[in-house]
Amino acid sequence: MGGEIVGEIGQGLCVLVGVTHDDTPAHARKLAEKLWNLRVMDDDAGVMNLSVADTTRAVLVVSQFTLYGDASGGRRPSWIAAARPEHAEPLVRMVVEHLQSLGAQVQTGRFRTEMLVQIANDGPVTVMVEV
């Protein structure tokens, strides 16, 4: 948004969060706990044995409704599975708040804006987490 940096972390997790219609506060809480404890960070031997809780505690959370884009019916994705912002925004906020309550140092993107997200995917490791 005009070159303004609204969220930035060093080494840690960049989490793109998609919300669908039947997601609930319980899903948000479970997702935060799963992310906090997910063993995807390298230990001293270079093995993914540690969680972000064990290492940097840094998490960047970016709301990403396009994760629920469905291109199975043609060449133009349908966004019907993505929750409306009125449903999604509070749940993304709950993920952030629960991560913070667990001890995470959370940065966020900005909801309902077009953002340029730059990710240095060191590994690379990309994991889809469903709860």
Buried (B, 14 or more C-beta within 10 A) or exposed (E): EEEEEEBEBEEBBBBBBBBBEEBEEEBBBBBBBEBBEBBBBBEEEEEBEBBBBEBBBBBBBBBBBEBBBEEEEEEEBEEEBBBEBEBBBEBBBBBBBBBEEBEBBBBBBEBEEEBEEEEEEEEEEEEEEEE
